[in-house]
Amino acid sequence: MDSNKDIVRGFIDRVINGGEMEAAGEFMWEDVIERVPFPGQGEGLEGVKDILRGMSKAFGWKWVVEEQIAEGVNVVTRFAWTGVHQAEFMGMAATGETVRVWGVVIDRLEGGRIRETRIIMDTLGLMMQMGVGPGGAA
């Protein structure tokens, strides 16, 4: 049986980095709870997949796990992702800017799949790198 850390890494490798969006159900429950949803994010697995599709399209991102800690049913993953703003993101036209964003995701697993997730990401840093917000051009 895979460890909880292996399950989370499998999700990152196959779904986020590999683009196998339909494999998301192998790693998350259909009624997964996103504790910190993106603005406009739908509920459950479909809501997660929609956000991931949008982010992938907008940035062509690649995630790297920098640190991962597991205790009991919880896995904390510190990550960074890089990409190029190549398509609309939250109403903002593509800028062509290369971005690097750090974050932490906290997952609670149940029965070998993610039951709850919450992502804390440097969205201000992302916006600044795209030229928007404090220190940005727009």
Secondary structure, 3 states (H helix, E strand, C coil): CCCHHHHHHHHHHHHHHCCCHHHHHHCEEEEEEECCCCCCCCCHHHHHHHHHHHHHHHHCCEEEEEEEEEECCEEEEEEEEEEECCCCECCECCCCCEEEEEEEEEEEEECCEEEEEEEEECHHHHHHHCCCCCCCCC
